[in-house]
Amino acid sequence: MDRRNDQEGLPPGELQTLADFVRWGASEFNRAGLYFGHGTDNAVDEALWLVLHTLSLEPPLPEALFHARLTHAEGVRIMALFRERIESRRPAAYLTGRTRFAGLEFRVNEHVLVPRSPVAELIESGFTPWREDRPVHSALDLCTGSGCIAIACAAHLPVDVVHATDISPQALAVARENVALHGMEALVQLHQGDLFADVPRLGFDLIISNPPYVPEEELTDLPEEFLREPGLGLVAGDAGTALAARIIRQAADYLADDGLLVLEVGNAAPALAERFPELPMEWPEFARGGQGVCIIQAADLGVLEHEEPAGRPDHVR
């Protein structure tokens, strides 16, 4: 292999076909020790994602195209993207500016987390069996980020309205772009504020949130790719439960009597369950992977009526 060409940012002479570049990129990613978890879970899919983006192609790809020879200019652009992925440790979604969630495309940048929540499965299934006989007509998405959860709810559920909030104006700018991308302006209403601060008390059928839940002391132990995401969307105090606990304590005021609260808390799940031992929580399993999502019935939130009210905002800035 001509390593000199590689060092100059030119494709090695042996690389000719689309499949050649995917295989070579995957090998380089593995050698560099990259982390995969922001849209793909392995080096081959990551390399394929970047190659197809560069070539303006969409999956699934006909088999014959994997054997198509690339032009020299295409190879140079692919090599540059591979090199940036390795050197910057930025997730591929930030390099391409787009990703997919719940079967939909979304625009992303470093002001929002890369969409990857397992709640996509719940949305696509209409929250069966929890809402099997009670369709979701109104929903509230807290800490919306890119707007992916709110927009997916509007796309997959028979909603009349979805309200979505975020404390970050930069994140809401991305969410507005995605709302416009999907033509959801009539269904998705965006609010800037801390959790429920700017939300009407409508008696929502569903409150859903993927709030920050990474304990600050664990942040430095994460792969570098996570550190390229906004800390405001990742980190929370009280062993990662601060934001989720505030949502739980206030949700009853915004839920319909038969409403559902869905919270993703990842590895903070044991700490959250320990914090609310009297509160019934269900923890579904996911066919496509992921964990740490709890489902709480509005009727069960009454056990918290005598708890102390939530205090100051717990976002880590």
C-alpha positions, 0 to 999 in steps of 0.5 A: 500500500502506498502510505505516502499517498495516505499521508498526503491525503490522497487515496492509496493507489490500490483503492478503486471501488466503493467497497475498497474505500469502506473496507480501508476506512473501517480498518483505519477506524479500528486501528485508531480505536474510534468509538462507535455509538452515535448512529452506528455500532461498528467500523464498517457501518461508520465508514459506509455512512461517510462514503455514501454521504460523500458520494450523495448516495442513500442506503440501501445500495444495490450490490453492483454499486459496491463494485463501482470505481470511484473517481480520484476526486471522490477518493480525495474527499472520502480520505479527508472525511476519514482523516477528520473522523480519526483526528477530531473524534467527532461523531460521524453525524457532526461531520455529515450534519445529518442522521436518522431517528425513528425512520426520519432524517434530522439535521444535527450539529455540536449544539445538540446530542446525536439522536440515538435514544431507544425510545424511538421503538416506543414511539414507532409502536404507539407506546403499546401496550401502555397506550394500546387502547388510548391513542396519544393526542397530545405530547410534551417533549422536555429537553428536546435538543434537535427536536427528534423525539417531538417530531417523531411523535408527530410523525408516528402518533395521531397527535393534535399537538406536541409541545417541546422545550429546551433551555438552550437557544442554540439547540432550539435553532436546530429543532426549528430547522428540523421542524421546518424540514419535516413540515411540522410547524402546525403540529410541533410548538417549541418553547425555550425554558427550563423544563416546564417553565414555559409549558401550558398545563394541557393535561398531556397524554404523554410526557417524554424526555431524554434529559441529561443523566451523566454524573459529572464525575463520570464524564471524563471516563467516557470515550472522546466522541461523547466529549464532542457533544454539548455538556448541557445535554449530558451532565446532571447532578445527584448521580445523574438523577437531578433533572429526571427527579424534577420532571417526576415531581412536577409531571402530575401537574401537566399529565392527564389522569390517564397519562404516561411519563416516559424518561430515559436515564441510561445508567442512572436507572438504579440511582433513580429507582433508589431515589423513588422506591415507592414509585412504580416504574416499568423498565421495557426491553428493546429489540434494537438495543438500549436500556434505562428507560422508565415508564410511569403512569400518571395515576401512580404519581400521587404517592409523591404528593407529600414530597418536598418541591423541586429546587433550583435548576440542576443543569450543569453549564 
